[in-house]
């Protein structure tokens, strides 16, 4: 089966391509390389078709969809914080891009889409762990709003044009090839100043972290178990970890004992739009037979070990 992976050269996309090739899929990788990296897919270039294109260009999408039966839509601007300084980034790259893709899928007769959404659609959920049927969904960041808007577009296209979708709402996914996030930021800061570590917020933000292997495993598992026209699954670990604990792990793995400097942030948050407490209820996927191999602490430590080797300055 021929499949299209948008954002295929990104952190999660490149790992997904590894897994899809192992499963025997014929893969088209689509990326504009704004955050994706060619070295992440270099080992697969002889096995995939690579299209360097942009979801804001409908002709690029048309070319990429030729002969495809399923679209894995991962392309997005992944930086939650950027929405504070540039309100258009998430609208263009997450909402408009998804609309363009759905329109071209409709035109090409491609009926199936797998979409990577986010825990940020829940906002400051009052119920933790948060289940898929939690409501109302009130995102507090432009990133979360853009993911929720994309979900709504996908749902409406499925019901209007007889398409099918799986929507995955991710916890914080970490692991080799990650290019942003708290672990990455801490290592970069400590490379510059090994004696002091700035921690955004009060360090008590507590969230769930999911290792990339578990994430990809859950995505492929969910595809086999899908029953509804639009199926929504949370994917996360079964525990959570405080930001200060992440700082402790990164410092320990780097052999450092820096002084922590907390910015205080907004009500202890790292930035406006930062969800302070997040843990997803994954019982829906667990009931079908999947569960993560790693907890948040293990995921953070394994990621830190890998990134420390990769980040030189």
C-alpha positions in Angstrom: 0.0 0.0 0.0 1.3 3.4 -1.0 1.1 6.0 1.8 1.9 9.7 2.2 3.6 11.0 5.3 3.5 14.8 5.6 6.3 16.1 7.8 8.1 12.9 7.2 11.5 14.3 7.8 10.6 15.6 11.3 11.2 13.9 14.6 8.1 11.8 14.8 7.6 11.5 11.0 11.1 10.1 10.4 10.5 7.4 13.1 7.1 6.6 11.6 8.7 6.2 8.1 11.2 3.7 9.6 8.3 1.6 11.0 6.1 1.9 7.9 9.0 0.6 5.7 9.5 -2.3 8.1 5.8 -3.1 7.7 6.2 -3.2 4.0 4.4 0.1 3.0 5.4 2.1 -0.1 6.2 5.5 1.4 6.1 9.0 0.0 7.8 11.5 2.3 6.6 15.1 2.0 8.4 17.9 3.9 9.3 21.6 3.4 12.3 21.1 5.8 11.4 24.1 7.9 11.9 21.9 11.0 12.5 18.5 9.5 16.0 17.4 8.7 17.3 15.5 5.7 19.7 13.5 7.9 16.7 11.9 9.7 15.6 10.2 6.5 19.0 9.8 4.9 19.2 6.1 5.6 15.9 5.6 3.8 16.3 7.8 0.8 16.8 4.8 -1.5 13.6 3.2 -0.2 11.2 6.2 -0.3 10.0 8.8 -2.7 10.9 12.2 -1.3 8.9 15.3 -2.3 10.2 18.6 -1.0 7.0 20.7 -1.0 4.8 22.8 1.1 1.2 22.2 2.2 0.5 25.8 1.5 1.1 25.0 -2.2 -1.8 22.9 -3.5 0.2 21.7 -6.6 2.8 20.2 -4.4 0.1 18.3 -2.5 -1.5 17.1 -5.7 1.8 15.6 -6.9 2.5 13.9 -3.5 -1.0 12.3 -3.3 -0.6 10.4 -6.7 -1.3 6.7 -6.1 -1.6 7.1 -2.3 -4.3 5.3 -0.3 -3.6 6.7 3.2 -2.2 10.0 4.4 -0.3 10.3 7.7 -0.6 14.0 8.4 2.2 15.0 10.8 3.3 18.3 9.2 2.8 21.3 11.5 4.7 23.9 13.3 5.5 22.1 16.5 6.6 25.0 18.7 3.8 25.9 21.1 5.6 29.0 22.4 5.9 30.7 19.0 2.2 31.5 19.0 2.8 34.2 21.5 5.0 36.2 19.2 3.6 35.2 15.8 -0.1 34.5 15.7 -0.1 33.5 12.0 2.4 30.7 12.1 0.0 28.1 13.6 -2.9 29.3 11.5 -1.0 28.8 8.2 1.0 25.7 9.0 -1.5 23.8 11.1 -5.0 25.0 10.0 -4.7 26.2 6.4 -2.2 23.4 5.6 -4.7 20.8 6.9 -7.6 22.4 4.9 -5.4 22.3 1.7 -4.5 18.7 2.3 -8.1 17.6 2.8 -9.3 19.5 -0.3 -6.7 17.7 -2.4 -7.4 14.4 -0.8 -11.1 14.9 -1.7 -10.1 15.7 -5.3 -7.8 12.7 -5.6 -10.3 10.3 -4.0 -8.0 9.5 -1.1 -10.3 8.4 1.7 -8.1 7.8 4.8 -6.2 10.2 7.0 -4.2 9.6 10.2 -3.7 12.9 12.1 -1.3 13.6 14.9 -3.1 16.0 17.3 -2.1 17.0 20.8 -3.0 17.0 24.5 -3.1 20.8 24.2 -6.6 20.6 22.8 -7.8 19.8 26.3 -6.4 23.1 27.8 -6.4 23.2 31.6 -8.4 20.0 32.0 -10.2 19.7 35.3 -10.2 15.9 35.0 -6.7 14.3 35.2 -6.0 11.7 33.7 -8.0 13.3 30.9 -10.1 10.9 28.7 -10.9 11.4 25.0 -14.5 12.3 25.7 -13.6 15.2 28.1 -15.5 18.4 27.4 -15.6 21.3 26.9 -12.3 21.5 24.9 -10.9 24.9 25.8 -7.3 25.2 24.5 -5.2 27.9 26.1 -2.5 28.2 23.4 -2.8 29.1 19.7 -1.0 25.8 19.0 -3.8 23.9 20.9 -6.4 25.9 19.1 -4.9 25.1 15.7 -4.8 21.4 16.5 -8.4 21.4 17.6 -9.4 23.4 14.5 -7.6 20.8 12.3 -9.4 18.0 14.2 -12.8 19.7 13.5 -12.0 20.1 9.8 -11.0 16.4 9.5 -14.2 15.3 11.3 -16.4 17.4 9.1 -14.7 16.3 5.8 -15.0 12.6 6.9 -18.8 13.0 7.5 -19.4 15.2 4.5 -17.2 13.4 1.9 -17.3 9.8 3.2 -13.7 9.8 4.4 -12.2 8.0 7.5 -9.8 9.3 10.1 -7.8 8.3 13.2 -6.9 11.3 15.4 -4.1 10.7 17.9 -3.8 13.1 20.8 -0.2 12.9 22.0 1.3 13.6 25.4 4.9 15.1 25.1 6.7 12.8 22.8 10.5 12.6 23.4 13.4 10.5 22.1 16.2 10.4 19.5 15.9 13.1 16.7 13.8 15.5 18.9 14.7 19.1 18.0 12.8 21.1 20.6 11.2 20.8 24.0 12.3 21.1 27.6 15.1 18.4 27.6 16.6 19.9 24.4 16.4 23.4 25.9 18.0 22.4 29.2 21.0 20.7 27.4 21.5 23.8 25.2 21.4 26.1 28.2 23.9 24.0 30.2 26.3 23.8 27.2 26.4 27.6 27.4 26.6 27.9 31.2 27.2 24.7 33.1 26.9 26.5 36.5 23.4 27.9 36.1 20.2 26.5 34.6 17.2 28.8 33.9 13.9 27.0 34.4 10.8 28.6 32.9 8.0 28.8 35.4 8.2 27.5 38.9 9.5 24.0 38.0 6.4 22.4 39.4 4.7 21.9 36.1 3.9 18.2 35.8 3.3 16.4 32.6 3.4 13.0 30.9 6.3 12.1 28.6 6.1 9.4 26.0 9.1 7.7 24.4 9.1 7.8 20.6 9.2 4.0 20.2 6.0 3.7 22.3 4.4 6.5 20.3 5.0 4.8 16.9 3.9 1.4 18.3 0.6 2.9 19.5 0.0 4.6 16.2 0.3 1.4 14.2 -1.6 -0.5 16.8 -4.5 2.0 16.7 -4.8 1.6 13.0 -5.5 -2.1 13.4 -8.1 -1.5 16.1 -10.0 1.4 14.5 -13.8 0.8 14.5 -15.4 4.2 14.0 -15.4 6.4 11.0 -13.6 9.0 13.0 -11.6 7.3 15.9 -9.9 9.4 18.5 -7.2 7.9 20.8 -5.0 9.4 23.5 -1.4 8.3 23.4 0.7 8.9 26.5 2.5 7.3 29.4 0.8 6.2 32.6 2.6 8.6 34.8 4.0 12.2 34.8 7.1 14.1 35.9 7.8 17.6 37.2 10.0 20.0 35.2 12.4 20.3 38.1 12.9 16.5 38.1 13.7 16.7 34.3 16.3 19.4 35.2 17.8 17.0 37.8 18.0 14.1 35.3 19.6 16.2 32.6 22.1 17.7 35.0 22.9 14.3 36.4 23.4 12.8 32.9 25.7 15.7 32.0 27.7 15.3 35.2 26.8 18.8 36.4 25.3 20.4 39.6 24.1 23.8 38.3 22.2 26.3 40.4 18.6 26.5 39.3 17.1 29.9 38.5 13.3 29.8 38.2 11.6 32.5 36.1 8.3 32.2 38.0 6.5 32.6 34.7 2.7 33.2 34.7 1.1 31.5 37.7 4.1 29.1 37.7 3.7 28.4 34.0 6.6 28.5 31.6 4.9 30.9 29.2 1.4 32.1 28.3 -0.4 29.1 26.9 1.7 26.5 28.8 -0.6 23.8 30.3 0.7 23.3 33.8 -0.6 19.8 34.5 -1.2 17.2 31.8 -1.7 13.5 32.0 -3.9 11.6 29.5 -6.2 8.8 30.2 -5.0 6.0 27.9 -7.5 3.3 29.0 -9.3 3.3 25.6 -6.1 2.1 23.8 -5.1 -0.1 26.8 -8.4 -1.9 26.7 -7.6 -2.9 23.1 -4.3 -4.4 24.1 -1.6 -1.6 23.9 0.4 -0.1 26.7 3.6 1.9 26.9 6.8 0.1 27.7 8.4 3.2 29.3 7.4 5.7 32.0 8.0 9.4 31.9 11.3 9.3 33.8 12.7 6.5 31.7 11.7 8.4 28.5 13.3 11.6 29.7 16.5 9.9 30.8 16.9 7.9 27.5 16.2 11.1 25.5 18.7 13.1 27.6 21.4 10.5 27.0 20.9 10.6 23.2 20.7 14.4 22.9 23.7 15.0 25.1 25.8 13.1 22.6 24.2 15.0 19.7 24.1 18.6 21.0 27.7 19.9 21.0 27.1 23.6 21.8 
